[in-house]
Amino acid sequence: MTFIPHVIDGEEVESLDGARFESVDPWTRAPWAEVALGDARDAERAVTAARRAFDTGPWPRMGYAERGKILHRLADLIEARGGELALADTTDMGKPISDATAMDVPRSAHNLRFFADHARMSVGDLLPMDTGHHAYTRFEPAGVVVAIAPWNFPLMLETWKVAPALAWGNCVVLKPAEDTPASAHILGRLANEAGLPPGVLNVVQGYGPESAGQALTEDARVDRITFTGESGTGRAVSRAAAANLTPVSLELGGKGANLVFDDADLERAVRWSIQAVFSNAGQVCLAGSRLFVQRGIFDAFLDAFTAAADAMVAGDPKDPSTKLGPLSSEAHFNKVREYVEGAVGEGATIVTGGVGDGWVIRPTILTGASATARVRCEEIFGPVVVVDAFDSEDEAVAAANNTPYGLNAMLFTENLSRAHRVAAALRAGTVWTNCFFIRDLRAPFGGVGDSGVGREGGNFSREFFTEPKAVVMEITPAPRA
């Protein structure tokens, strides 16, 4: 069986106590790898390595161009080993290999290239003063960054956190989700191969509460914590960080609204709406799981949407033809199954979908759910969508904003004024109009309410992963009395 170790201080190592746990392939439902089970002592030695690398090592003292060359080399290696990385995420969490190959791997390399170049080309402020002085800003690395990544887009979201932190000169301890350890280990190995100095990127495997993850968030030597995951866990991370006044960036859950107006391009709206809720088996924090369709096109949209959902090929995620793989774990499958099986009792009608073979939930479309139904109000994180009709624009916006979450929303319309008007009215960190999941890495990414705290991307990542400093210089000495 494959063994997946930690990567600490430039070395691939076992846990100090030799403990291991198993990673399960959700398609075969059998263990495929043994993983080093980190605890507080393993977290402590990783932070020690990162602290030493930051305080005395070359990485934060390199120029942007020199660091950028190494990060571009790491991006080259990700592309060269793309097949291995894609297979790792597919085996760990059931992501279709076609998606991992076509999106996750290229995007991960792009994350590194973008932030390497962004740091090098970023500019500060020059602030002339009337007093014979001028001020300017510097952006200096914050220090040791703990990056805690989720299991749904393992490699892509690991690099989303690691890339800006490294580009700005920080040293990182990455803790991947326990369900998806493999690609993080490969990333750590490739970082060593690319030439990152020892201790600059460390990977600690293991669990969160009362384990390695909790120890990392409580360590006073950590300068920044970036976390993506469930909202309740985000609160626990925030509480732990508060004890040390450690700044946190939290990208948490979502219950995205998708508004389809009667003037929308129907084919385009159906195509993007399918992707928005059923890609990655619905295991997407950005999923458009609350779908509101204007009454005049409701029946036509629902017919086309249902046909497209039924056409999705479910099966072995290692088969390139598969569009819908299994859910990531038995526990998660059982959670989503409970939502689906309990929906009828909450007044919903199952238009299509339901439980498939193994840990598969078929694309499930629900109508008629009550206003307080769990499937309508709670983040399911599976291929399940509730569809409702609406009459007016104001009604649609009010329904979309009726949630504690605020990560993202979508709207489909050919009316330019309505597009701008509704986008402004929606309470969400990102609003996609006539599309979904299109990203510009310069733009802010994050949510409001239960969807998180802070923003990352472009200058927003710079602000989080650095300590901005004002430097004030006297240019013309004041006359002496």
One Martini backbone bead per residue (centre of mass of N, CA, C, O) as a GRO file, in nm:
protein
  481
    1MET     BB    1   0.098   0.034   0.019
    2THR     BB    2   0.078   0.351   0.016
    3PHE     BB    3   0.291   0.619   0.137
    4ILE     BB    4   0.215   0.923   0.334
    5PRO     BB    5   0.395   1.183   0.428
    6HIS     BB    6   0.560   1.420   0.552
    7VAL     BB    7   0.680   1.771   0.506
    8ILE     BB    8   0.984   1.858   0.681
    9ASP     BB    9   1.245   2.048   0.631
   10GLY     BB   10   1.285   1.888   0.339
   11GLU     BB   11   1.144   1.622   0.454
   12GLU     BB   12   1.039   1.287   0.451
   13VAL     BB   13   0.815   1.197   0.722
   14GLU     BB   14   0.728   1.067   0.999
   15SER     BB   15   0.586   1.034   1.272
   16LEU     BB   16   0.704   1.036   1.586
   17ASP     BB   17   0.500   0.776   1.661
   18GLY     BB   18   0.415   0.622   1.377
   19ALA     BB   19   0.146   0.708   1.295
   20ARG     BB   20  -0.155   0.595   1.114
   21PHE     BB   21  -0.368   0.625   0.824
   22GLU     BB   22  -0.643   0.590   0.605
   23SER     BB   23  -0.706   0.603   0.259
   24VAL     BB   24  -1.010   0.631   0.073
   25ASP     BB   25  -1.164   0.506  -0.200
   26PRO     BB   26  -1.485   0.606  -0.307
   27TRP     BB   27  -1.528   0.388  -0.530
   28THR     BB   28  -1.415   0.118  -0.385
   29ARG     BB   29  -1.414   0.146  -0.063
   30ALA     BB   30  -1.091   0.138  -0.025
   31PRO     BB   31  -0.789   0.124   0.074
   32TRP     BB   32  -0.475   0.292  -0.069
   33ALA     BB   33  -0.349   0.442   0.192
   34GLU     BB   34  -0.093   0.551   0.402
   35VAL     BB   35  -0.084   0.795   0.674
   36ALA     BB   36   0.050   1.032   0.844
   37LEU     BB   37  -0.019   1.094   1.192
   38GLY     BB   38  -0.057   1.386   1.317
   39ASP     BB   39   0.040   1.597   1.583
   40ALA     BB   40   0.144   1.838   1.793
   41ARG     BB   41   0.446   1.767   1.745
   42ASP     BB   42   0.443   1.791   1.435
   43ALA     BB   43   0.345   2.080   1.428
   44GLU     BB   44   0.581   2.201   1.590
   45ARG     BB   45   0.813   2.122   1.388
   46ALA     BB   46   0.698   2.280   1.149
   47VAL     BB   47   0.700   2.562   1.276
   48THR     BB   48   0.998   2.563   1.344
   49ALA     BB   49   1.096   2.545   1.052
   50ALA     BB   50   0.950   2.802   0.951
   51ARG     BB   51   1.070   3.000   1.153
   52ARG     BB   52   1.365   2.960   1.075
   53ALA     BB   53   1.336   3.024   0.772
   54PHE     BB   54   1.239   3.316   0.825
   55ASP     BB   55   1.454   3.434   1.035
   56THR     BB   56   1.737   3.297   0.872
   57GLY     BB   57   1.666   3.265   0.584
   58PRO     BB   58   1.645   3.340   0.233
   59TRP     BB   59   1.354   3.380   0.130
   60PRO     BB   60   1.269   3.676   0.251
   61ARG     BB   61   1.556   3.795   0.111
   62MET     BB   62   1.464   3.778  -0.155
   63GLY     BB   63   1.380   3.853  -0.450
   64TYR     BB   64   1.115   3.843  -0.654
   65ALA     BB   65   1.253   3.712  -0.898
   66GLU     BB   66   1.380   3.471  -0.752
   67ARG     BB   67   1.123   3.351  -0.639
   68GLY     BB   68   0.970   3.335  -0.910
   69LYS     BB   69   1.148   3.119  -1.044
   70ILE     BB   70   1.073   2.894  -0.843
   71LEU     BB   71   0.765   2.904  -0.886
   72HIS     BB   72   0.778   2.841  -1.188
   73ARG     BB   73   0.914   2.569  -1.149
   74LEU     BB   74   0.680   2.447  -0.993
   75ALA     BB   75   0.474   2.479  -1.220
   76ASP     BB   76   0.622   2.298  -1.419
   77LEU     BB   77   0.599   2.040  -1.241
   78ILE     BB   78   0.295   2.026  -1.231
   79GLU     BB   79   0.260   1.988  -1.535
   80ALA     BB   80   0.446   1.734  -1.563
   81ARG     BB   81   0.268   1.592  -1.305
   82GLY     BB   82  -0.042   1.596  -1.369
   83GLY     BB   83  -0.128   1.299  -1.365
   84GLU     BB   84  -0.054   1.240  -1.069
   85LEU     BB   85  -0.226   1.465  -0.939
   86ALA     BB   86  -0.502   1.389  -1.052
   87LEU     BB   87  -0.508   1.098  -0.940
   88ALA     BB   88  -0.492   1.172  -0.644
   89ASP     BB   89  -0.768   1.324  -0.624
   90THR     BB   90  -0.943   1.098  -0.741
   91THR     BB   91  -0.871   0.879  -0.528
   92ASP     BB   92  -0.943   1.044  -0.268
   93MET     BB   93  -1.251   1.199  -0.380
   94GLY     BB   94  -1.383   1.137  -0.687
   95LYS     BB   95  -1.283   1.304  -0.903
   96PRO     BB   96  -1.292   1.360  -1.215
   97ILE     BB   97  -1.028   1.326  -1.425
   98SER     BB   98  -1.110   1.542  -1.630
   99ASP     BB   99  -1.120   1.776  -1.424
  100ALA     BB  100  -0.838   1.754  -1.298
  101THR     BB  101  -0.687   1.790  -1.573
  102ALA     BB  102  -0.839   2.054  -1.698
  103MET     BB  103  -0.837   2.232  -1.415
  104ASP     BB  104  -0.671   2.186  -1.150
  105VAL     BB  105  -0.383   2.179  -1.261
  106PRO     BB  106  -0.369   2.442  -1.430
  107ARG     BB  107  -0.463   2.628  -1.198
  108SER     BB  108  -0.229   2.571  -1.005
  109ALA     BB  109  -0.007   2.680  -1.184
  110HIS     BB  110  -0.134   2.962  -1.216
  111ASN     BB  111  -0.121   3.053  -0.927
  112LEU     BB  112   0.189   3.065  -0.916
  113ARG     BB  113   0.238   3.256  -1.154
  114PHE     BB  114   0.070   3.494  -1.070
  115PHE     BB  115   0.197   3.558  -0.786
  116ALA     BB  116   0.485   3.587  -0.878
  117ASP     BB  117   0.419   3.833  -1.066
  118HIS     BB  118   0.259   4.016  -0.877
  119ALA     BB  119   0.482   4.072  -0.671
  120ARG     BB  120   0.687   4.195  -0.874
  121MET     BB  121   0.464   4.421  -0.998
  122SER     BB  122   0.398   4.552  -0.752
  123VAL     BB  123   0.270   4.850  -0.598
  124GLY     BB  124   0.304   5.129  -0.420
  125ASP     BB  125   0.302   5.420  -0.229
  126LEU     BB  126   0.327   5.771  -0.305
  127LEU     BB  127   0.349   6.048  -0.048
  128PRO     BB  128   0.340   6.355  -0.074
  129MET     BB  129   0.450   6.639   0.118
  130ASP     BB  130   0.430   6.978   0.254
  131THR     BB  131   0.685   6.938   0.482
  132GLY     BB  132   0.947   6.800   0.341
  133HIS     BB  133   0.813   6.521   0.283
  134HIS     BB  134   0.788   6.158   0.240
  135ALA     BB  135   0.580   5.878   0.159
  136TYR     BB  136   0.589   5.515   0.183
  137THR     BB  137   0.536   5.176   0.082
  138ARG     BB  138   0.555   4.854   0.234
  139PHE     BB  139   0.571   4.483   0.171
  140GLU     BB  140   0.603   4.258   0.423
  141PRO     BB  141   0.641   3.970   0.545
  142ALA     BB  142   0.471   3.815   0.802
  143GLY     BB  143   0.576   3.488   0.802
  144VAL     BB  144   0.392   3.247   0.939
  145VAL     BB  145   0.188   3.015   0.757
  146VAL     BB  146  -0.133   2.878   0.790
  147ALA     BB  147  -0.269   2.618   0.574
  148ILE     BB  148  -0.615   2.522   0.534
  149ALA     BB  149  -0.750   2.264   0.346
  150PRO     BB  150  -0.968   2.114   0.145
  151TRP     BB  151  -1.130   1.825  -0.030
  152ASN     BB  152  -1.265   1.927  -0.312
  153PHE     BB  153  -0.987   2.113  -0.402
  154PRO     BB  154  -0.697   2.044  -0.320
  155LEU     BB  155  -0.473   2.160  -0.505
  156MET     BB  156  -0.601   2.433  -0.584
  157LEU     BB  157  -0.635   2.542  -0.280
  158GLU     BB  158  -0.347   2.513  -0.193
  159THR     BB  159  -0.226   2.712  -0.405
  160TRP     BB  160  -0.403   2.958  -0.333
  161LYS     BB  161  -0.240   2.985  -0.057
  162VAL     BB  162   0.067   2.936  -0.112
  163ALA     BB  163   0.147   3.133  -0.339
  164PRO     BB  164   0.121   3.416  -0.198
  165ALA     BB  165   0.286   3.354   0.050
  166LEU     BB  166   0.552   3.295  -0.104
  167ALA     BB  167   0.576   3.547  -0.291
  168TRP     BB  168   0.597   3.735  -0.012
  169GLY     BB  169   0.807   3.553   0.187
  170ASN     BB  170   0.686   3.323   0.324
  171CYS     BB  171   0.618   3.061   0.553
  172VAL     BB  172   0.481   2.720   0.536
  173VAL     BB  173   0.191   2.543   0.672
  174LEU     BB  174   0.039   2.256   0.544
  175LYS     BB  175  -0.308   2.140   0.585
  176PRO     BB  176  -0.471   1.892   0.482
  177ALA     BB  177  -0.711   1.702   0.436
  178GLU     BB  178  -0.759   1.381   0.546
  179ASP     BB  179  -0.903   1.283   0.268
  180THR     BB  180  -0.651   1.463   0.101
  181PRO     BB  181  -0.311   1.396   0.104
  182ALA     BB  182  -0.154   1.352  -0.173
  183SER     BB  183  -0.113   1.629  -0.325
  184ALA     BB  184   0.040   1.769  -0.094
  185HIS     BB  185   0.282   1.583  -0.097
  186ILE     BB  186   0.365   1.638  -0.388
  187LEU     BB  187   0.402   1.941  -0.355
  188GLY     BB  188   0.631   1.922  -0.145
  189ARG     BB  189   0.824   1.762  -0.326
  190LEU     BB  190   0.833   1.971  -0.561
  191ALA     BB  191   0.944   2.205  -0.396
  192ASN     BB  192   1.216   2.079  -0.346
  193GLU     BB  193   1.286   2.040  -0.650
  194ALA     BB  194   1.261   2.356  -0.721
  195GLY     BB  195   1.424   2.508  -0.451
  196LEU     BB  196   1.313   2.522  -0.184
  197PRO     BB  197   1.388   2.581   0.112
  198PRO     BB  198   1.406   2.465   0.404
  199GLY     BB  199   1.084   2.531   0.562
  200VAL     BB  200   0.899   2.688   0.356
  201LEU     BB  201   0.748   2.401   0.288
  202ASN     BB  202   0.503   2.242   0.480
  203VAL     BB  203   0.359   1.906   0.550
  204VAL     BB  204   0.070   1.819   0.746
  205GLN     BB  205  -0.075   1.541   0.859
  206GLY     BB  206  -0.426   1.510   0.951
  207TYR     BB  207  -0.617   1.637   1.191
  208GLY     BB  208  -0.791   1.870   1.379
  209PRO     BB  209  -0.924   1.813   1.638
  210GLU     BB  210  -0.701   1.737   1.875
  211SER     BB  211  -0.464   1.806   1.666
  212ALA     BB  212  -0.277   1.939   1.430
  213GLY     BB  213  -0.468   2.169   1.354
  214GLN     BB  214  -0.507   2.293   1.634
  215ALA     BB  215  -0.208   2.344   1.695
  216LEU     BB  216  -0.162   2.546   1.464
  217THR     BB  217  -0.382   2.764   1.561
  218GLU     BB  218  -0.232   2.793   1.865
  219ASP     BB  219   0.032   2.905   1.766
  220ALA     BB  220   0.223   3.190   1.847
  221ARG     BB  221   0.426   3.171   1.581
  222VAL     BB  222   0.187   3.250   1.415
  223ASP     BB  223   0.083   3.506   1.167
  224ARG     BB  224  -0.109   3.323   0.977
  225ILE     BB  225  -0.452   3.227   0.875
  226THR     BB  226  -0.575   2.997   0.625
  227PHE     BB  227  -0.923   2.906   0.557
  228THR     BB  228  -1.104   2.622   0.420
  229GLY     BB  229  -1.456   2.561   0.501
  230GLU     BB  230  -1.653   2.509   0.744
  231SER     BB  231  -1.817   2.726   0.948
  232GLY     BB  232  -1.770   2.591   1.225
  233THR     BB  233  -1.462   2.562   1.192
  234GLY     BB  234  -1.406   2.862   1.150
  235ARG     BB  235  -1.480   2.942   1.439
  236ALA     BB  236  -1.258   2.774   1.576
  237VAL     BB  237  -1.021   2.912   1.441
  238SER     BB  238  -1.087   3.198   1.540
  239ARG     BB  239  -1.064   3.140   1.842
  240ALA     BB  240  -0.771   3.044   1.843
  241ALA     BB  241  -0.646   3.304   1.713
  242ALA     BB  242  -0.740   3.519   1.924
  243ALA     BB  243  -0.539   3.449   2.156
  244ASN     BB  244  -0.294   3.571   1.943
  245LEU     BB  245  -0.388   3.777   1.725
  246THR     BB  246  -0.441   3.616   1.461
  247PRO     BB  247  -0.478   3.648   1.147
  248VAL     BB  248  -0.768   3.582   0.935
  249SER     BB  249  -0.881   3.366   0.662
  250LEU     BB  250  -1.228   3.297   0.563
  251GLU     BB  251  -1.355   3.026   0.366
  252LEU     BB  252  -1.677   2.920   0.348
  253GLY     BB  253  -1.979   2.861   0.315
  254GLY     BB  254  -2.280   2.784   0.106
  255LYS     BB  255  -2.603   2.916  -0.068
  256GLY     BB  256  -2.647   2.957  -0.368
  257ALA     BB  257  -2.785   3.178  -0.598
  258ASN     BB  258  -3.010   3.133  -0.893
  259LEU     BB  259  -3.106   3.362  -1.150
  260VAL     BB  260  -3.379   3.324  -1.390
  261PHE     BB  261  -3.480   3.502  -1.645
  262ASP     BB  262  -3.709   3.543  -1.914
  263ASP     BB  263  -3.452   3.675  -2.098
  264ALA     BB  264  -3.287   3.440  -2.115
  265ASP     BB  265  -3.057   3.218  -2.224
  266LEU     BB  266  -3.152   2.906  -2.199
  267GLU     BB  267  -2.909   2.731  -2.277
  268ARG     BB  268  -2.702   2.879  -2.101
  269ALA     BB  269  -2.846   2.854  -1.828
  270VAL     BB  270  -2.845   2.547  -1.817
  271ARG     BB  271  -2.544   2.488  -1.849
  272TRP     BB  272  -2.444   2.653  -1.600
  273SER     BB  273  -2.638   2.531  -1.384
  274ILE     BB  274  -2.525   2.249  -1.395
  275GLN     BB  275  -2.237   2.322  -1.312
  276ALA     BB  276  -2.306   2.478  -1.042
  277VAL     BB  277  -2.437   2.196  -0.896
  278PHE     BB  278  -2.286   1.914  -1.031
  279SER     BB  279  -2.013   1.964  -1.003
  280ASN     BB  280  -1.832   1.766  -0.808
  281ALA     BB  281  -2.099   1.652  -0.682
  282GLY     BB  282  -2.161   1.939  -0.531
  283GLN     BB  283  -1.861   1.991  -0.398
  284VAL     BB  284  -1.937   2.323  -0.361
  285CYS     BB  285  -1.943   2.630  -0.217
  286LEU     BB  286  -2.066   2.769  -0.501
  287ALA     BB  287  -2.324   2.642  -0.528
  288GLY     BB  288  -2.642   2.651  -0.707
  289SER     BB  289  -2.884   2.535  -0.480
  290ARG     BB  290  -3.064   2.797  -0.550
  291LEU     BB  291  -3.331   2.799  -0.785
  292PHE     BB  292  -3.455   3.080  -0.978
  293VAL     BB  293  -3.751   3.100  -1.186
  294GLN     BB  294  -3.928   3.248  -1.404
  295ARG     BB  295  -4.250   3.170  -1.473
  296GLY     BB  296  -4.255   3.190  -1.795
  297ILE     BB  297  -3.993   2.957  -1.796
  298PHE     BB  298  -4.011   2.720  -1.600
  299ASP     BB  299  -4.089   2.465  -1.762
  300ALA     BB  300  -3.871   2.481  -1.982
  301PHE     BB  301  -3.632   2.479  -1.794
  302LEU     BB  302  -3.689   2.219  -1.631
  303ASP     BB  303  -3.680   2.026  -1.869
  304ALA     BB  304  -3.387   2.090  -1.961
  305PHE     BB  305  -3.248   2.047  -1.687
  306THR     BB  306  -3.332   1.751  -1.646
  307ALA     BB  307  -3.208   1.634  -1.904
  308ALA     BB  308  -2.914   1.718  -1.834
  309ALA     BB  309  -2.893   1.562  -1.569
  310ASP     BB  310  -2.961   1.273  -1.687
  311ALA     BB  311  -2.700   1.284  -1.890
  312MET     BB  312  -2.515   1.229  -1.671
  313VAL     BB  313  -2.220   1.053  -1.608
  314ALA     BB  314  -2.201   0.788  -1.387
  315GLY     BB  315  -1.894   0.681  -1.203
  316ASP     BB  316  -1.587   0.622  -1.268
  317PRO     BB  317  -1.347   0.871  -1.221
  318LYS     BB  318  -1.121   0.729  -1.416
  319ASP     BB  319  -1.324   0.784  -1.632
  320PRO     BB  320  -1.339   1.020  -1.883
  321SER     BB  321  -1.671   1.004  -1.911
  322THR     BB  322  -1.706   1.104  -1.634
  323LYS     BB  323  -1.918   1.353  -1.447
  324LEU     BB  324  -2.005   1.162  -1.188
  325GLY     BB  325  -1.910   1.092  -0.884
  326PRO     BB  326  -1.849   1.024  -0.586
  327LEU     BB  327  -1.847   1.073  -0.280
  328SER     BB  328  -1.581   1.123  -0.055
  329SER     BB  329  -1.754   0.967   0.171
  330GLU     BB  330  -1.949   0.794   0.379
  331ALA     BB  331  -2.034   1.025   0.565
  332HIS     BB  332  -2.120   1.217   0.334
  333PHE     BB  333  -2.322   1.036   0.195
  334ASN     BB  334  -2.515   1.008   0.437
  335LYS     BB  335  -2.583   1.306   0.461
  336VAL     BB  336  -2.704   1.350   0.177
  337ARG     BB  337  -2.912   1.124   0.186
  338GLU     BB  338  -3.082   1.249   0.414
  339TYR     BB  339  -3.173   1.491   0.256
  340VAL     BB  340  -3.316   1.341   0.025
  341GLU     BB  341  -3.504   1.151   0.200
  342GLY     BB  342  -3.628   1.416   0.366
  343ALA     BB  343  -3.769   1.604   0.153
  344VAL     BB  344  -4.062   1.500   0.135
  345GLY     BB  345  -4.128   1.569   0.439
  346GLU     BB  346  -4.080   1.892   0.341
  347GLY     BB  347  -4.259   1.907   0.052
  348ALA     BB  348  -4.105   1.770  -0.164
  349THR     BB  349  -4.017   1.711  -0.507
  350ILE     BB  350  -3.884   1.456  -0.707
  351VAL     BB  351  -3.787   1.486  -1.028
  352THR     BB  352  -3.482   1.384  -0.987
  353GLY     BB  353  -3.293   1.118  -0.871
  354GLY     BB  354  -3.080   1.003  -0.612
  355VAL     BB  355  -2.977   0.701  -0.521
  356GLY     BB  356  -2.705   0.516  -0.596
  357ASP     BB  357  -2.422   0.364  -0.633
  358GLY     BB  358  -2.279   0.347  -0.360
  359TRP     BB  359  -2.153   0.694  -0.326
  360VAL     BB  360  -2.398   0.782  -0.511
  361ILE     BB  361  -2.551   1.087  -0.626
  362ARG     BB  362  -2.778   1.185  -0.816
  363PRO     BB  363  -2.905   1.424  -0.987
  364THR     BB  364  -3.099   1.651  -0.783
  365ILE     BB  365  -3.442   1.757  -0.813
  366LEU     BB  366  -3.632   2.012  -0.647
  367THR     BB  367  -3.970   2.080  -0.542
  368GLY     BB  368  -4.172   2.241  -0.297
  369ALA     BB  369  -4.021   2.344  -0.069
  370SER     BB  370  -4.015   2.465   0.218
  371ALA     BB  371  -3.899   2.748   0.377
  372THR     BB  372  -3.769   2.544   0.624
  373ALA     BB  373  -3.612   2.355   0.474
  374ARG     BB  374  -3.312   2.205   0.475
  375VAL     BB  375  -3.261   2.202   0.162
  376ARG     BB  376  -3.287   2.523   0.156
  377CYS     BB  377  -3.094   2.625   0.417
  378GLU     BB  378  -2.869   2.410   0.386
  379GLU     BB  379  -2.560   2.282   0.342
  380ILE     BB  380  -2.503   1.994   0.150
  381PHE     BB  381  -2.269   1.913  -0.055
  382GLY     BB  382  -2.436   1.827  -0.320
  383PRO     BB  383  -2.643   1.698  -0.593
  384VAL     BB  384  -2.856   1.949  -0.491
  385VAL     BB  385  -3.170   2.109  -0.595
  386VAL     BB  386  -3.375   2.399  -0.557
  387VAL     BB  387  -3.681   2.481  -0.728
  388ASP     BB  388  -3.817   2.807  -0.818
  389ALA     BB  389  -4.062   3.043  -0.853
  390PHE     BB  390  -4.094   3.376  -1.004
  391ASP     BB  391  -4.199   3.715  -1.077
  392SER     BB  392  -4.006   3.927  -0.948
  393GLU     BB  393  -3.721   4.090  -0.887
  394ASP     BB  394  -3.760   4.147  -0.585
  395GLU     BB  395  -3.832   3.857  -0.509
  396ALA     BB  396  -3.564   3.728  -0.595
  397VAL     BB  397  -3.372   3.891  -0.415
  398ALA     BB  398  -3.500   3.821  -0.144
  399ALA     BB  399  -3.457   3.515  -0.168
  400ALA     BB  400  -3.148   3.517  -0.206
  401ASN     BB  401  -3.099   3.686   0.078
  402ASN     BB  402  -3.237   3.436   0.246
  403THR     BB  403  -2.942   3.409   0.415
  404PRO     BB  404  -2.644   3.357   0.600
  405TYR     BB  405  -2.517   3.354   0.338
  406GLY     BB  406  -2.233   3.509   0.105
  407LEU     BB  407  -2.051   3.409  -0.146
  408ASN     BB  408  -2.266   3.364  -0.394
  409ALA     BB  409  -2.394   3.440  -0.731
  410MET     BB  410  -2.651   3.421  -0.992
  411LEU     BB  411  -2.730   3.548  -1.330
  412PHE     BB  412  -2.993   3.555  -1.593
  413THR     BB  413  -2.961   3.797  -1.859
  414GLU     BB  414  -3.025   4.046  -2.136
  415ASN     BB  415  -3.042   4.281  -1.926
  416LEU     BB  416  -2.828   4.521  -1.840
  417SER     BB  417  -2.965   4.674  -1.612
  418ARG     BB  418  -3.046   4.428  -1.447
  419ALA     BB  419  -2.768   4.311  -1.400
  420HIS     BB  420  -2.660   4.550  -1.232
  421ARG     BB  421  -2.888   4.574  -1.024
  422VAL     BB  422  -2.877   4.282  -0.906
  423ALA     BB  423  -2.578   4.263  -0.836
  424ALA     BB  424  -2.598   4.494  -0.622
  425ALA     BB  425  -2.832   4.349  -0.439
  426LEU     BB  426  -2.656   4.118  -0.380
  427ARG     BB  427  -2.543   3.913  -0.103
  428ALA     BB  428  -2.213   3.892  -0.220
  429GLY     BB  429  -1.883   3.834  -0.315
  430THR     BB  430  -2.003   3.693  -0.582
  431VAL     BB  431  -2.113   3.772  -0.925
  432TRP     BB  432  -2.261   3.590  -1.180
  433THR     BB  433  -2.307   3.668  -1.533
  434ASN     BB  434  -2.375   3.431  -1.758
  435CYS     BB  435  -2.211   3.247  -1.544
  436PHE     BB  436  -1.936   3.031  -1.402
  437PHE     BB  437  -1.624   3.025  -1.249
  438ILE     BB  438  -1.503   3.289  -1.332
  439ARG     BB  439  -1.159   3.404  -1.313
  440ASP     BB  440  -0.981   3.673  -1.147
  441LEU     BB  441  -0.694   3.697  -0.950
  442ARG     BB  442  -0.742   4.010  -0.878
  443ALA     BB  443  -0.993   3.946  -0.742
  444PRO     BB  444  -1.206   3.919  -0.501
  445PHE     BB  445  -1.227   3.650  -0.244
  446GLY     BB  446  -1.537   3.590  -0.075
  447GLY     BB  447  -1.747   3.646   0.218
  448VAL     BB  448  -2.051   3.669   0.392
  449GLY     BB  449  -2.116   3.595   0.689
  450ASP     BB  450  -2.105   3.245   0.693
  451SER     BB  451  -1.875   3.274   0.445
  452GLY     BB  452  -1.683   3.485   0.605
  453VAL     BB  453  -1.340   3.636   0.620
  454GLY     BB  454  -1.243   3.818   0.387
  455ARG     BB  455  -0.984   3.851   0.124
  456GLU     BB  456  -0.867   3.712  -0.186
  457GLY     BB  457  -0.656   3.841  -0.419
  458GLY     BB  458  -0.418   4.000  -0.518
  459ASN     BB  459  -0.411   4.269  -0.311
  460PHE     BB  460  -0.560   4.107  -0.091
  461SER     BB  461  -0.326   3.910  -0.044
  462ARG     BB  462  -0.114   4.114   0.022
  463GLU     BB  463  -0.249   4.228   0.279
  464PHE     BB  464  -0.246   3.953   0.434
  465PHE     BB  465   0.071   3.842   0.370
  466THR     BB  466   0.140   4.124   0.497
  467GLU     BB  467   0.325   4.415   0.629
  468PRO     BB  468   0.237   4.715   0.617
  469LYS     BB  469   0.453   5.002   0.553
  470ALA     BB  470   0.550   5.316   0.671
  471VAL     BB  471   0.760   5.563   0.512
  472VAL     BB  472   0.929   5.851   0.650
  473MET     BB  473   1.083   6.134   0.482
  474GLU     BB  474   1.327   6.371   0.482
  475ILE     BB  475   1.407   6.627   0.242
  476THR     BB  476   1.353   6.911   0.397
  477PRO     BB  477   1.489   7.073   0.624
  478ALA     BB  478   1.422   7.241   0.884
  479PRO     BB  479   1.465   7.529   1.010
  480ARG     BB  480   1.663   7.675   1.232
  481ALA     BB  481   1.633   7.877   1.516
   0.00000   0.00000   0.00000
